[in-house]
Amino acid sequence: MDDRLAQFAKGHESFRKVKFAKNEERFKNLVEKGQNPKALFIGCSDSRVMPALITGSKPGDLFIVRNIGNFVAPFQPDADYHATASAIEYAVSVLEISDIIVCGHSHCGAIAALYKEIKETPENIHTIKWLELGHEAKKVAMLTCKEKGQEELLRYTEKLSVVFQLENLLTYPAVARGVDEGRIFLHGWHYDIENGNIEYYDDENFEFKPLSQK
């Protein structure tokens, strides 16, 4: 075995002998009964953000989609390839989930990239295009928070981006219908890597508040 994969093999062996063994019945039930996740979790691909870990979720609890910047592209009625869009449609129309969480995080590389001059090359054209989904958040942040320091500006942009992604979710017909009918509920979160805290977006007061009250 390649030495570079040894740590993963060791981790898998520990999972198989300890965690899987303790939850073997749960895994069997998930196979027999199928999945019935509590929520669709749209998070960033950042390796420091682990959805199941930060929410204390068990196998079968979350239907997870991860991409650069936890972005949600607006609905496009065409036959092109749309990975995040297809996951949203599957979660809503097939799994019939009731909650959708868009979770941003501190020190997000995608948000930081919005404030950098990145030359487009044949090797990054998809990344450059994808980052356009954060431009509106940057624009508003620059207008309202431009006098603040760079770190505060970035944290503010991260949170604003979450709000814009929630708006993009509403461009999906099935999501919009579910929200209108009271069957689907949208949640915007911001996870702080440094202290482990999560804040949620209060759309009535237009501010982020601590998810945990303790």
MDTraj code that builds the backbone (N, CA, C; nanometers):
import mdtraj as md
import numpy as np

residues = "MET ASP ASP ARG LEU ALA GLN PHE ALA LYS GLY HIS GLU SER PHE ARG LYS VAL LYS PHE ALA LYS ASN GLU GLU ARG PHE LYS ASN LEU VAL GLU LYS GLY GLN ASN PRO LYS ALA LEU PHE ILE GLY CYS SER ASP SER ARG VAL MET PRO ALA LEU ILE THR GLY SER LYS PRO GLY ASP LEU PHE ILE VAL ARG ASN ILE GLY ASN PHE VAL ALA PRO PHE GLN PRO ASP ALA ASP TYR HIS ALA THR ALA SER ALA ILE GLU TYR ALA VAL SER VAL LEU GLU ILE SER ASP ILE ILE VAL CYS GLY HIS SER HIS CYS GLY ALA ILE ALA ALA LEU TYR LYS GLU ILE LYS GLU THR PRO GLU ASN ILE HIS THR ILE LYS TRP LEU GLU LEU GLY HIS GLU ALA LYS LYS VAL ALA MET LEU THR CYS LYS GLU LYS GLY GLN GLU GLU LEU LEU ARG TYR THR GLU LYS LEU SER VAL VAL PHE GLN LEU GLU ASN LEU LEU THR TYR PRO ALA VAL ALA ARG GLY VAL ASP GLU GLY ARG ILE PHE LEU HIS GLY TRP HIS TYR ASP ILE GLU ASN GLY ASN ILE GLU TYR TYR ASP ASP GLU ASN PHE GLU PHE LYS PRO LEU SER GLN LYS".split()
xyz = np.array([
    [0.0840, -0.1207, 0.0000],
    [0.0000, 0.0000, 0.0000],
    [0.0872, 0.1254, 0.0000],
    [0.0435, 0.2264, -0.0740],
    [0.1145, 0.3538, -0.0776],
    [0.1197, 0.4124, 0.0626],
    [0.2389, 0.4515, 0.1069],
    [0.2559, 0.5070, 0.2410],
    [0.1698, 0.6308, 0.2635],
    [0.1416, 0.7029, 0.1563],
    [0.0619, 0.8244, 0.1693],
    [-0.0824, 0.7943, 0.2082],
    [-0.1254, 0.6706, 0.1853],
    [-0.2616, 0.6308, 0.2193],
    [-0.2690, 0.5520, 0.3501],
    [-0.1550, 0.5286, 0.4105],
    [-0.1506, 0.4461, 0.5304],
    [-0.2359, 0.5028, 0.6428],
    [-0.2336, 0.6345, 0.6588],
    [-0.3106, 0.6944, 0.7680],
    [-0.4603, 0.6748, 0.7478],
    [-0.5039, 0.6757, 0.6213],
    [-0.6458, 0.6542, 0.5928],
    [-0.6840, 0.5086, 0.6174],
    [-0.5948, 0.4186, 0.5826],
    [-0.6200, 0.2768, 0.6060],
    [-0.6300, 0.2494, 0.7556],
    [-0.5420, 0.3135, 0.8334],
    [-0.5439, 0.2967, 0.9783],
    [-0.6729, 0.3533, 1.0367],
    [-0.7131, 0.4681, 0.9858],
    [-0.8372, 0.5296, 1.0323],
    [-0.9577, 0.4443, 0.9985],
    [-0.9564, 0.3851, 0.8785],
    [-1.0674, 0.2988, 0.8369],
    [-1.0760, 0.1751, 0.9254],
    [-0.9598, 0.1185, 0.9585],
    [-0.9576, -0.0003, 1.0436],
    [-1.0168, 0.0307, 1.1808],
    [-0.9851, 0.1506, 1.2320],
    [-1.0404, 0.1916, 1.3607],
    [-1.1913, 0.2091, 1.3513],
    [-1.2372, 0.2707, 1.2411],
    [-1.3808, 0.2884, 1.2200],
    [-1.4521, 0.1537, 1.2140],
    [-1.3957, 0.0616, 1.1361],
    [-1.4599, -0.0683, 1.1150],
    [-1.4711, -0.1482, 1.2445],
    [-1.3656, -0.1424, 1.3254],
    [-1.3618, -0.2236, 1.4475],
    [-1.4338, -0.1588, 1.5662],
    [-1.4402, -0.0248, 1.5663],
    [-1.4980, 0.0434, 1.6823],
    [-1.6328, 0.1076, 1.6496],
    [-1.6317, 0.2130, 1.5683],
    [-1.7539, 0.2882, 1.5430],
    [-1.8579, 0.2073, 1.4657],
    [-1.8136, 0.1371, 1.3615],
    [-1.9092, 0.0574, 1.2847],
    [-1.9655, -0.0553, 1.3714],
    [-1.8779, -0.1176, 1.4481],
    [-1.9206, -0.2286, 1.5332],
    [-2.0263, -0.1841, 1.6335],
    [-2.0093, -0.0624, 1.6868],
    [-2.1042, -0.0116, 1.7854],
    [-2.2370, 0.0276, 1.7217],
    [-2.2333, 0.0599, 1.5932],
    [-2.3543, 0.1081, 1.5250],
    [-2.3975, 0.0166, 1.4113],
    [-2.3561, -0.1084, 1.4178],
    [-2.3846, -0.2012, 1.3082],
    [-2.5338, -0.2145, 1.2807],
    [-2.6140, -0.2188, 1.3849],
    [-2.7586, -0.2330, 1.3666],
    [-2.8167, -0.1112, 1.2961],
    [-2.7657, 0.0070, 1.3303],
    [-2.8134, 0.1300, 1.2663],
    [-2.7815, 0.1284, 1.1168],
    [-2.6607, 0.0856, 1.0825],
    [-2.6231, 0.0794, 0.9413],
    [-2.7101, -0.0213, 0.8659],
    [-2.7408, -0.1333, 0.9276],
    [-2.8263, -0.2332, 0.8637],
    [-2.9657, -0.1774, 0.8387],
    [-3.0177, -0.1030, 0.9356],
    [-3.1497, -0.0415, 0.9195],
    [-3.1509, 0.0612, 0.8071],
    [-3.0382, 0.1347, 0.7933],
    [-3.0294, 0.2345, 0.6872],
    [-3.0312, 0.1684, 0.5503],
    [-2.9769, 0.0482, 0.5426],
    [-2.9778, -0.0259, 0.4162],
    [-3.1170, -0.0806, 0.3878],
    [-3.1778, -0.1386, 0.4886],
    [-3.3082, -0.2029, 0.4711],
    [-3.4221, -0.1030, 0.4516],
    [-3.4189, 0.0056, 0.5274],
    [-3.5281, 0.1025, 0.5241],
    [-3.4992, 0.2222, 0.4338],
    [-3.3742, 0.2351, 0.3895],
    [-3.3388, 0.3493, 0.3060],
    [-3.3100, 0.4715, 0.3908],
    [-3.2672, 0.5762, 0.3259],
    [-3.2333, 0.6966, 0.4005],
    [-3.3535, 0.7896, 0.4168],
    [-3.3561, 0.8552, 0.5298],
    [-3.4614, 0.9525, 0.5587],
    [-3.3993, 1.0674, 0.6375],
    [-3.3098, 1.1428, 0.5716],
    [-3.2348, 1.2468, 0.6417],
    [-3.3235, 1.3583, 0.6960],
    [-3.2768, 1.4198, 0.8046],
    [-3.3509, 1.5284, 0.8675],
    [-3.3375, 1.6588, 0.7897],
    [-3.2233, 1.6760, 0.7222],
    [-3.2001, 1.8029, 0.6541],
    [-3.1020, 1.7874, 0.5390],
    [-3.1125, 1.8798, 0.4447],
    [-3.0123, 1.8952, 0.3396],
    [-2.9123, 1.9972, 0.3921],
    [-2.7863, 1.9600, 0.3981],
    [-2.6810, 2.0474, 0.4491],
    [-2.5917, 2.0875, 0.3324],
    [-2.5925, 2.2166, 0.2974],
    [-2.5073, 2.2677, 0.1906],
    [-2.3905, 2.3404, 0.2558],
    [-2.2728, 2.2795, 0.2479],
    [-2.1564, 2.3351, 0.3150],
    [-2.0389, 2.3523, 0.2207],
    [-1.9325, 2.4070, 0.2753],
    [-1.8113, 2.4307, 0.1966],
    [-1.7255, 2.3056, 0.1916],
    [-1.6482, 2.2918, 0.0860],
    [-1.5586, 2.1776, 0.0714],
    [-1.4364, 2.1878, 0.1619],
    [-1.4197, 2.3000, 0.2284],
    [-1.3063, 2.3222, 0.3178],
    [-1.2879, 2.2022, 0.4113],
    [-1.1666, 2.1479, 0.4150],
    [-1.1396, 2.0270, 0.4927],
    [-1.1538, 2.0472, 0.6429],
    [-1.1577, 2.1728, 0.6867],
    [-1.1700, 2.2008, 0.8306],
    [-1.3144, 2.2004, 0.8781],
    [-1.4075, 2.1926, 0.7853],
    [-1.5499, 2.1948, 0.8198],
    [-1.6084, 2.0556, 0.8000],
    [-1.6529, 1.9941, 0.9075],
    [-1.7075, 1.8578, 0.9028],
    [-1.8519, 1.8616, 0.9515],
    [-1.9489, 1.8620, 0.8600],
    [-2.0910, 1.8774, 0.8946],
    [-2.1408, 1.7857, 1.0051],
    [-2.1129, 1.6579, 0.9943],
    [-2.1617, 1.5638, 1.0956],
    [-2.0999, 1.5919, 1.2316],
    [-1.9726, 1.6292, 1.2317],
    [-1.9024, 1.6552, 1.3574],
    [-1.9567, 1.7783, 1.4279],
    [-1.9741, 1.8891, 1.3546],
    [-2.0155, 2.0145, 1.4198],
    [-2.1633, 2.0161, 1.4575],
    [-2.2405, 1.9211, 1.4036],
    [-2.3830, 1.9140, 1.4390],
    [-2.4157, 1.7935, 1.5268],
    [-2.3153, 1.7104, 1.5520],
    [-2.3405, 1.5912, 1.6322],
    [-2.4337, 1.4937, 1.5637],
    [-2.4301, 1.4922, 1.4308],
    [-2.5218, 1.4072, 1.3544],
    [-2.4694, 1.2648, 1.3387],
    [-2.5620, 1.1723, 1.3233],
    [-2.5292, 1.0322, 1.3040],
    [-2.5524, 0.9942, 1.1575],
    [-2.5009, 0.8778, 1.1159],
    [-2.5248, 0.8328, 0.9784],
    [-2.6746, 0.8317, 0.9470],
    [-2.7102, 0.8913, 0.8348],
    [-2.8507, 0.8954, 0.7953],
    [-2.9217, 1.0240, 0.8325],
    [-2.8573, 1.1086, 0.9141],
    [-2.9226, 1.2318, 0.9593],
    [-2.9172, 1.3447, 0.8569],
    [-2.8045, 1.3549, 0.7845],
    [-2.7849, 1.4671, 0.6932],
    [-2.7619, 1.4203, 0.5497],
    [-2.8267, 1.4888, 0.4560],
    [-2.7972, 1.4719, 0.3142],
    [-2.7045, 1.5878, 0.2811],
    [-2.5772, 1.5587, 0.2542],
    [-2.4745, 1.6629, 0.2491],
    [-2.4284, 1.6937, 0.1069],
    [-2.4233, 1.8239, 0.0776],
    [-2.3669, 1.8732, -0.0477],
    [-2.2562, 1.9709, -0.0104],
    [-2.1383, 1.9508, -0.0671],
    [-2.0269, 2.0413, -0.0374],
    [-1.9668, 2.0921, -0.1673],
    [-1.9370, 2.2197, -0.1696],
    [-1.8722, 2.2791, -0.2859],
    [-1.7882, 2.3980, -0.2405],
    [-1.7155, 2.4579, -0.3318],
    [-1.6319, 2.5720, -0.2998],
    [-1.7198, 2.6896, -0.2567],
    [-1.7061, 2.7330, -0.1324],
    [-1.7775, 2.8512, -0.0844],
    [-1.9195, 2.8293, -0.0387],
    [-1.9653, 2.7031, -0.0322],
    [-2.1060, 2.6718, 0.0000],
    [-2.2022, 2.7606, -0.0789],
    [-2.1755, 2.7697, -0.2099],
    [-2.2572, 2.8520, -0.2985],
    [-2.3741, 2.7713, -0.3549],
    [-2.4800, 2.8440, -0.3894],
    [-2.5958, 2.7845, -0.4566],
    [-2.6200, 2.8633, -0.5844],
    [-2.5964, 2.8002, -0.6978],
    [-2.6210, 2.8686, -0.8247],
    [-2.7714, 2.8814, -0.8462],
    [-2.8168, 2.9945, -0.8998],
    [-2.9606, 3.0104, -0.9276],
    [-3.0105, 2.9015, -1.0215],
    [-3.1373, 2.8698, -1.0106],
    [-3.2001, 2.7680, -1.0948],
    [-3.1862, 2.8039, -1.2423],
    [-3.1446, 2.7061, -1.3217],
    [-3.1325, 2.7241, -1.4662],
    [-3.2062, 2.6095, -1.5358],
    [-3.3153, 2.6389, -1.6082],
    [-3.3941, 2.5333, -1.6740],
    [-3.3306, 2.4862, -1.8045],
    [-3.2116, 2.4251, -1.7937],
    [-3.1478, 2.3724, -1.9137],
    [-3.1001, 2.2294, -1.8856],
    [-3.0419, 2.1680, -1.9863],
    [-3.0013, 2.0278, -1.9739],
    [-2.8519, 2.0132, -1.9482],
    [-2.7893, 2.1181, -1.8937],
    [-2.6464, 2.1120, -1.8656],
    [-2.6232, 2.0344, -1.7358],
    [-2.4968, 2.0186, -1.6994],
    [-2.4632, 1.9479, -1.5758],
    [-2.4638, 2.0458, -1.4582],
    [-2.5475, 2.0197, -1.3597],
    [-2.5579, 2.1062, -1.2426],
    [-2.5551, 2.0191, -1.1170],
    [-2.4372, 2.0014, -1.0607],
    [-2.4211, 1.9087, -0.9483],
    [-2.4997, 1.9507, -0.8243],
    [-2.4785, 2.0734, -0.7789],
    [-2.5474, 2.1189, -0.6584],
    [-2.6981, 2.1257, -0.6825],
    [-2.7380, 2.1714, -0.8004],
    [-2.8801, 2.1811, -0.8334],
    [-2.9472, 2.0446, -0.8309],
    [-2.8807, 1.9437, -0.8851],
    [-2.9410, 1.8103, -0.8883],
    [-2.9559, 1.7553, -0.7465],
    [-2.8600, 1.7869, -0.6591],
    [-2.8685, 1.7406, -0.5204],
    [-2.9846, 1.8084, -0.4478],
    [-3.0046, 1.9364, -0.4755],
    [-3.1165, 2.0090, -0.4160],
    [-3.2491, 1.9480, -0.4618],
    [-3.2601, 1.9238, -0.5920],
    [-3.3827, 1.8656, -0.6456],
    [-3.4090, 1.7267, -0.5883],
    [-3.3048, 1.6472, -0.5762],
    [-3.3205, 1.5122, -0.5223],
    [-3.3646, 1.5163, -0.3766],
    [-3.3007, 1.6052, -0.2988],
    [-3.3337, 1.6160, -0.1564],
    [-3.4785, 1.6590, -0.1360],
    [-3.5233, 1.7522, -0.2184],
    [-3.6587, 1.8064, -0.2024],
    [-3.7650, 1.7157, -0.2628],
    [-3.7417, 1.6704, -0.3847],
    [-3.8455, 1.5969, -0.4563],
    [-3.8490, 1.4471, -0.4283],
    [-3.7339, 1.3879, -0.3980],
    [-3.7283, 1.2436, -0.3739],
    [-3.7236, 1.2122, -0.2237],
    [-3.6297, 1.2749, -0.1540],
    [-3.6170, 1.2486, -0.0101],
    [-3.7188, 1.3261, 0.0727],
    [-3.7775, 1.4282, 0.0104],
    [-3.8806, 1.5099, 0.0754],
    [-3.8331, 1.5666, 0.2101],
    [-3.7138, 1.6226, 0.2098],
    [-3.6605, 1.6823, 0.3321],
    [-3.7428, 1.8067, 0.3676],
    [-3.7413, 1.8427, 0.4936],
    [-3.8184, 1.9585, 0.5385],
    [-3.7308, 2.0782, 0.5704],
    [-3.5996, 2.0559, 0.5847],
    [-3.5100, 2.1657, 0.6225],
    [-3.3866, 2.1690, 0.5333],
    [-3.3491, 2.2887, 0.4936],
    [-3.2278, 2.3086, 0.4146],
    [-3.1380, 2.4062, 0.4892],
    [-3.0152, 2.3646, 0.5149],
    [-2.9181, 2.4480, 0.5858],
    [-2.8076, 2.4875, 0.4892],
    [-2.7812, 2.6173, 0.4799],
    [-2.6640, 2.6654, 0.4075],
    [-2.5660, 2.7128, 0.5140],
    [-2.4520, 2.6474, 0.5207],
    [-2.3568, 2.6766, 0.6276],
    [-2.2260, 2.7327, 0.5734],
    [-2.2024, 2.8606, 0.6009],
    [-2.0748, 2.9220, 0.5685],
    [-1.9806, 2.9055, 0.6865],
    [-1.8602, 2.9571, 0.6751],
    [-1.7656, 2.9426, 0.7856],
    [-1.6592, 3.0523, 0.7823],
    [-1.5926, 3.0692, 0.8947],
    [-1.4881, 3.1694, 0.9048],
    [-1.3639, 3.1261, 0.8272],
    [-1.2858, 3.2233, 0.7847],
    [-1.1611, 3.1985, 0.7120],
    [-1.1853, 3.1154, 0.5860],
    [-1.2941, 3.1467, 0.5180],
    [-1.3312, 3.0755, 0.3951],
    [-1.2427, 3.1213, 0.2794],
    [-1.1763, 3.0264, 0.2162],
    [-1.0876, 3.0595, 0.1053],
    [-1.1599, 3.1168, -0.0144],
    [-1.2822, 3.0711, -0.0390],
    [-1.3589, 3.1213, -0.1527],
    [-1.3930, 3.2686, -0.1336],
    [-1.4336, 3.3049, -0.0124],
    [-1.4670, 3.4445, 0.0151],
    [-1.3421, 3.5309, 0.0086],
    [-1.2312, 3.4822, 0.0637],
    [-1.1057, 3.5578, 0.0581],
    [-1.0624, 3.5800, -0.0863],
    [-1.0890, 3.4810, -0.1726],
    [-1.0499, 3.4902, -0.3132],
    [-1.1242, 3.6017, -0.3859],
    [-1.2418, 3.6386, -0.3357],
    [-1.3187, 3.7463, -0.3987],
    [-1.2444, 3.8795, -0.3925],
    [-1.1553, 3.8918, -0.2978],
    [-1.0820, 4.0165, -0.2776],
    [-0.9400, 4.0102, -0.3340],
    [-0.9133, 3.9091, -0.4151],
    [-0.7818, 3.8939, -0.4759],
    [-0.7911, 3.9030, -0.6275],
    [-0.6828, 3.9453, -0.6885],
    [-0.6761, 3.9486, -0.8346],
    [-0.6253, 3.8127, -0.8814],
    [-0.7133, 3.7341, -0.9390],
    [-0.6762, 3.6008, -0.9849],
    [-0.6829, 3.5968, -1.1369],
    [-0.5713, 3.5694, -1.1979],
    [-0.5661, 3.5642, -1.3430],
    [-0.6323, 3.4369, -1.3935],
    [-0.7201, 3.4531, -1.4892],
    [-0.7894, 3.3368, -1.5447],
    [-0.6978, 3.2611, -1.6388],
    [-0.6932, 3.1286, -1.6231],
    [-0.6128, 3.0414, -1.7084],
    [-0.6996, 2.9217, -1.7479],
    [-0.6528, 2.8411, -1.8432],
    [-0.7297, 2.7219, -1.8808],
    [-0.7468, 2.6236, -1.7643],
    [-0.6660, 2.6410, -1.6595],
    [-0.6706, 2.5485, -1.5470],
    [-0.7632, 2.5932, -1.4338],
    [-0.8157, 2.7149, -1.4417],
    [-0.9025, 2.7616, -1.3325],
    [-1.0316, 2.8269, -1.3802],
    [-1.0692, 2.8036, -1.5053],
    [-1.1859, 2.8729, -1.5608],
    [-1.3146, 2.8402, -1.4854],
    [-1.3279, 2.7169, -1.4385],
    [-1.4493, 2.6800, -1.3664],
    [-1.4525, 2.7457, -1.2282],
    [-1.3362, 2.7554, -1.1657],
    [-1.3282, 2.8203, -1.0346],
    [-1.3618, 2.9679, -1.0452],
    [-1.3049, 3.0350, -1.1436],
    [-1.3314, 3.1779, -1.1631],
    [-1.4804, 3.2016, -1.1859],
    [-1.5417, 3.1186, -1.2681],
    [-1.6849, 3.1323, -1.2953],
    [-1.7657, 3.1082, -1.1687],
    [-1.7293, 3.0053, -1.0921],
    [-1.8031, 2.9689, -0.9707],
    [-1.7974, 3.0821, -0.8683],
    [-1.6841, 3.1497, -0.8590],
    [-1.6680, 3.2570, -0.7616],
    [-1.7595, 3.3768, -0.7899],
    [-1.8136, 3.3835, -0.9101],
    [-1.9081, 3.4913, -0.9416],
    [-2.0295, 3.4859, -0.8493],
    [-2.0573, 3.3687, -0.7931],
    [-2.1724, 3.3541, -0.7047],
    [-2.1521, 3.4273, -0.5719],
    [-2.0313, 3.4761, -0.5495],
    [-2.0054, 3.5525, -0.4281],
    [-1.9930, 3.7021, -0.4522],
    [-2.0052, 3.7444, -0.5772],
    [-1.9844, 3.8852, -0.6107],
    [-2.0861, 3.9788, -0.5455],
    [-2.2119, 3.9374, -0.5381],
    [-2.3140, 4.0239, -0.4781],
    [-2.2858, 4.0470, -0.3300],
    [-2.2432, 3.9429, -0.2615],
    [-2.2100, 3.9564, -0.1194],
    [-2.0931, 4.0515, -0.1010],
    [-1.9929, 4.0396, -0.1863],
    [-1.8779, 4.1297, -0.1794],
    [-1.9202, 4.2737, -0.2046],
    [-2.0057, 4.2938, -0.3046],
    [-2.0495, 4.4285, -0.3395],
    [-2.1185, 4.4968, -0.2218],
    [-2.2099, 4.4249, -0.1563],
    [-2.2818, 4.4822, -0.0424],
    [-2.1865, 4.5057, 0.0749],
    [-2.0961, 4.4104, 0.0974],
    [-1.9997, 4.4237, 0.2069],
    [-1.9115, 4.5462, 0.1871],
    [-1.8686, 4.5698, 0.0647],
    [-1.7827, 4.6851, 0.0353],
    [-1.8570, 4.8162, 0.0563],
    [-1.9858, 4.8160, 0.0320],
    [-2.0651, 4.9376, 0.0494],
    [-2.0954, 4.9677, 0.1957],
    [-2.1104, 4.8648, 0.2752],
    [-2.1546, 4.8837, 0.4136],
    [-2.0465, 4.8627, 0.5180],
    [-1.9343, 4.8009, 0.4784],
    [-1.8331, 4.7650, 0.5779],
    [-1.6915, 4.8003, 0.5316],
    [-1.6808, 4.8922, 0.4366],
    [-1.5512, 4.9190, 0.3762],
    [-1.4533, 4.9882, 0.4701],
    [-1.5047, 5.0517, 0.5760],
    [-1.4169, 5.1209, 0.6699],
    [-1.3598, 5.0260, 0.7748],
    [-1.4075, 4.9036, 0.7789],
    [-1.3627, 4.8075, 0.8785],
    [-1.2309, 4.7431, 0.8351],
    [-1.1681, 4.6702, 0.9267],
    [-1.0456, 4.5992, 0.8953],
    [-1.0717, 4.4826, 0.8029],
    [-0.9658, 4.4288, 0.7446],
    [-0.9808, 4.3218, 0.6457],
    [-1.0486, 4.1978, 0.7028],
    [-1.0103, 4.1566, 0.8235],
    [-1.0694, 4.0362, 0.8811],
    [-1.2182, 4.0546, 0.9092],
    [-1.2553, 4.1712, 0.9593],
    [-1.3968, 4.1969, 0.9857],
    [-1.4754, 4.2021, 0.8557],
    [-1.4139, 4.2575, 0.7527],
    [-1.4778, 4.2626, 0.6210],
    [-1.5021, 4.1213, 0.5677],
    [-1.4049, 4.0344, 0.5844],
    [-1.4183, 3.8967, 0.5367],
    [-1.5275, 3.8219, 0.6127],
    [-1.5311, 3.8388, 0.7466],
    [-1.6342, 3.7705, 0.8257],
    [-1.7728, 3.8183, 0.7832],
    [-1.7844, 3.9478, 0.7578],
    [-1.9124, 4.0061, 0.7171],
    [-1.9540, 3.9528, 0.5800],
    [-1.8573, 3.9416, 0.4892],
    [-1.8857, 3.8911, 0.3549],
    [-1.9288, 3.7451, 0.3599],
    [-1.8638, 3.6679, 0.4459],
    [-1.9008, 3.5270, 0.4615],
    [-2.0476, 3.5127, 0.5018],
    [-2.0900, 3.5967, 0.5945],
    [-2.2285, 3.5889, 0.6426],
    [-2.3261, 3.6413, 0.5372],
    [-2.2890, 3.7500, 0.4708],
    [-2.3754, 3.8025, 0.3650],
    [-2.3936, 3.7001, 0.2534],
    [-2.2870, 3.6292, 0.2218],
    [-2.2943, 3.5292, 0.1155],
    [-2.3964, 3.4214, 0.1492],
    [-2.4012, 3.3807, 0.2759],
    [-2.4996, 3.2807, 0.3179],
    [-2.6409, 3.3287, 0.2871],
    [-2.6669, 3.4560, 0.3154],
    [-2.7995, 3.5133, 0.2919],
    [-2.8325, 3.5126, 0.1426],
    [-2.7348, 3.5473, 0.0591],
    [-2.7578, 3.5473, -0.0855],
    [-2.7811, 3.4056, -0.1380],
    [-2.7141, 3.3070, -0.0794],
    [-2.7356, 3.1692, -0.1232],
    [-2.8757, 3.1210, -0.0865],
    [-2.9274, 3.1678, 0.0267],
    [-3.0651, 3.1344, 0.0642],
    [-3.1628, 3.1917, -0.0381],
    [-3.1341, 3.3133, -0.0845],
    [-3.2196, 3.3738, -0.1869],
    [-3.2138, 3.2934, -0.3163],
    [-3.0947, 3.2453, -0.3508],
    [-3.0812, 3.1640, -0.4724],
    [-3.1592, 3.0332, -0.4610],
    [-3.1665, 2.9790, -0.3406],
    [-3.2441, 2.8553, -0.3204],
    [-3.3902, 2.8756, -0.3599],
    [-3.4399, 2.9949, -0.3358],
    [-3.5808, 3.0226, -0.3651],
    [-3.6097, 3.0347, -0.5146],
    [-3.5048, 3.0294, -0.5972],
    [-3.5281, 3.0301, -0.7425],
    [-3.5635, 2.8898, -0.7927],
    [-3.5463, 2.7886, -0.7068],
    [-3.5811, 2.6518, -0.7437],
    [-3.7308, 2.6308, -0.7209],
    [-3.8054, 2.5963, -0.8242],
    [-3.9512, 2.5850, -0.8129],
    [-3.9980, 2.4979, -0.6972],
    [-3.9382, 2.3809, -0.6801],
    [-3.9809, 2.2897, -0.5740],
    [-3.9514, 2.3461, -0.4356],
    [-3.8395, 2.4170, -0.4242],
    [-3.8045, 2.4779, -0.2951],
    [-3.9007, 2.5914, -0.2641],
    [-3.9219, 2.6786, -0.3609],
    [-4.0121, 2.7926, -0.3406],
    [-4.1530, 2.7468, -0.3053],
    [-4.2005, 2.6436, -0.3738],
    [-4.3338, 2.5912, -0.3461],
    [-4.3409, 2.5322, -0.2054],
    [-4.2374, 2.4586, -0.1678],
    [-4.2347, 2.3988, -0.0354],
    [-4.2321, 2.5021, 0.0752],
    [-4.1572, 2.6112, 0.0526],
    [-4.1515, 2.7197, 0.1510],
    [-4.2869, 2.7890, 0.1615],
    [-4.3477, 2.8167, 0.0473],
    [-4.4792, 2.8823, 0.0453],
    [-4.5848, 2.7982, 0.1175],
    [-4.5740, 2.6670, 0.1039],
    [-4.6730, 2.5764, 0.1637],
    [-4.6387, 2.5394, 0.3077],
    [-4.5266, 2.5885, 0.3570],
    [-4.4883, 2.5598, 0.4946],
    [-4.4330, 2.4204, 0.5164],
    [-4.3844, 2.3556, 0.4086],
    [-4.3285, 2.2210, 0.4193],
    [-4.1766, 2.2221, 0.4264],
    [-4.1167, 2.3314, 0.3783],
    [-3.9708, 2.3421, 0.3746],
    [-3.9282, 2.4695, 0.4467],
    [-3.8224, 2.4563, 0.5264],
    [-3.7721, 2.5701, 0.6030],
    [-3.6237, 2.5896, 0.5719],
    [-3.5861, 2.7131, 0.5428],
    [-3.4481, 2.7448, 0.5066],
    [-3.3734, 2.8036, 0.6261],
    [-3.2479, 2.7630, 0.6405],
    [-3.1663, 2.8082, 0.7525],
    [-3.0290, 2.8526, 0.7027],
    [-2.9829, 2.9674, 0.7496],
    [-2.8500, 3.0163, 0.7161],
    [-2.7611, 3.0134, 0.8395],
    [-2.6485, 2.9446, 0.8301],
    [-2.5566, 2.9328, 0.9432],
    [-2.4188, 2.9865, 0.9072],
    [-2.3457, 3.0257, 1.0112],
    [-2.2054, 3.0621, 0.9946],
    [-2.1269, 2.9953, 1.1074],
    [-2.0335, 2.9080, 1.0698],
    [-1.9540, 2.8321, 1.1659],
    [-1.8182, 2.8974, 1.1839],
    [-1.7813, 2.9234, 1.3098],
    [-1.6529, 2.9844, 1.3413],
    [-1.5527, 2.8743, 1.3720],
    [-1.4564, 2.8562, 1.2850],
    [-1.3583, 2.7497, 1.3006],
    [-1.2765, 2.7673, 1.4288],
    [-1.2497, 2.8923, 1.4663],
    [-1.1614, 2.9188, 1.5796],
    [-1.2218, 2.8818, 1.7143],
    [-1.3515, 2.9025, 1.7311],
    [-1.4114, 2.8742, 1.8623],
    [-1.5212, 2.7681, 1.8599],
    [-1.5527, 2.7175, 1.7410],
    [-1.6513, 2.6100, 1.7306],
    [-1.7961, 2.6546, 1.7373],
    [-1.8207, 2.7856, 1.7447],
    [-1.9577, 2.8359, 1.7560],
    [-2.0262, 2.8447, 1.6194],
    [-2.1565, 2.8251, 1.6204],
    [-2.2389, 2.8433, 1.5011],
    [-2.3399, 2.9532, 1.5285],
    [-2.3534, 3.0438, 1.4326],
    [-2.4565, 3.1471, 1.4403],
    [-2.5583, 3.1215, 1.3304],
    [-2.6848, 3.1531, 1.3574],
    [-2.7895, 3.1347, 1.2568],
    [-2.8441, 3.2707, 1.2152],
    [-2.8952, 3.2760, 1.0940],
    [-2.9493, 3.4016, 1.0423],
    [-3.0937, 3.4179, 1.0846],
    [-3.1214, 3.5249, 1.1570],
    [-3.2564, 3.5608, 1.1991],
    [-3.3132, 3.6545, 1.0934],
    [-3.3995, 3.6020, 1.0067],
    [-3.4487, 3.6822, 0.8942],
    [-3.5543, 3.7851, 0.9350],
    [-3.5970, 3.7815, 1.0593],
    [-3.6909, 3.8831, 1.1059],
    [-3.6164, 4.0080, 1.1538],
    [-3.4986, 3.9858, 1.2119],
    [-3.4190, 4.0982, 1.2626],
    [-3.2957, 4.1257, 1.1773],
    [-3.2777, 4.0454, 1.0695],
    [-3.1668, 4.0637, 0.9753],
    [-3.0314, 4.0625, 1.0449],
    [-3.0108, 3.9624, 1.1302],
    [-2.8821, 3.9511, 1.1989],
    [-2.8542, 3.8048, 1.2325],
    [-2.7257, 3.7749, 1.2570],
    [-2.6849, 3.6413, 1.2957],
    [-2.6810, 3.6324, 1.4479],
    [-2.7356, 3.5226, 1.5011],
    [-2.7420, 3.5033, 1.6444],
    [-2.6867, 3.3653, 1.6807],
    [-2.6388, 3.3462, 1.8039],
    [-2.5834, 3.2160, 1.8451],
    [-2.6866, 3.1051, 1.8316],
    [-2.6472, 2.9932, 1.7699],
    [-2.7371, 2.8792, 1.7557],
    [-2.7576, 2.8108, 1.8909],
    [-2.6503, 2.8020, 1.9673],
    [-2.6572, 2.7421, 2.1008],
    [-2.6820, 2.8523, 2.2030],
    [-2.7787, 2.8316, 2.2907],
    [-2.8121, 2.9318, 2.3913],
    [-2.7395, 2.9080, 2.5230],
    [-2.6509, 2.8088, 2.5255],
    [-2.5785, 2.7764, 2.6494],
    [-2.4349, 2.8230, 2.6420],
])
top = md.Topology()
chain = top.add_chain()
for i, resn in enumerate(residues, 1):
    res = top.add_residue(resn, chain, resSeq=i)
    for name in ("N", "CA", "C"):
        top.add_atom(name, md.element.get_by_symbol(name[0]), res)
traj = md.Trajectory(xyz[None], top)
